[in-house]
């Protein structure tokens, strides 16, 4: 009985942790997985993370779950490469947001330690 209760509690905690989201705010997201990457018609990039973001203002109307790298960002090609590598290798990234709209300034492959 005790073991079964602990297993159920552990499963419930795992589900609640995986369903969590990160509110949009300036600063670092230390570790997240890239789950979708979108190249926009304006030349920028939107991407979705897990755990999910909330409250972002993305390019091209992708909604509050997507972070944005604008086409004018001087490191857009490097950031795009890191996001693709992380996605393909199923590795975490660290992401630095410039503002509360999830505008990306920096990305670190492997997360931020």
HUHUGI-V780712 format. One record per run of one state. SS is the DSSP state (H for helix, E for strand, - for the rest). FROM is the first residue (numbers start at 1). TO is the last residue. If there is no record, write none. Layout:
SS,FROM,TO
SS,FROM,TO
This chain:
-,1,1
H,2,18
-,19,20
E,21,23
-,24,26
E,27,39
-,40,44
E,45,50
-,51,51
E,52,54
-,55,58
H,59,61
-,62,65
E,66,69
-,70,75
H,76,89
-,90,91
E,92,97
-,98,102
E,103,109
-,110,113
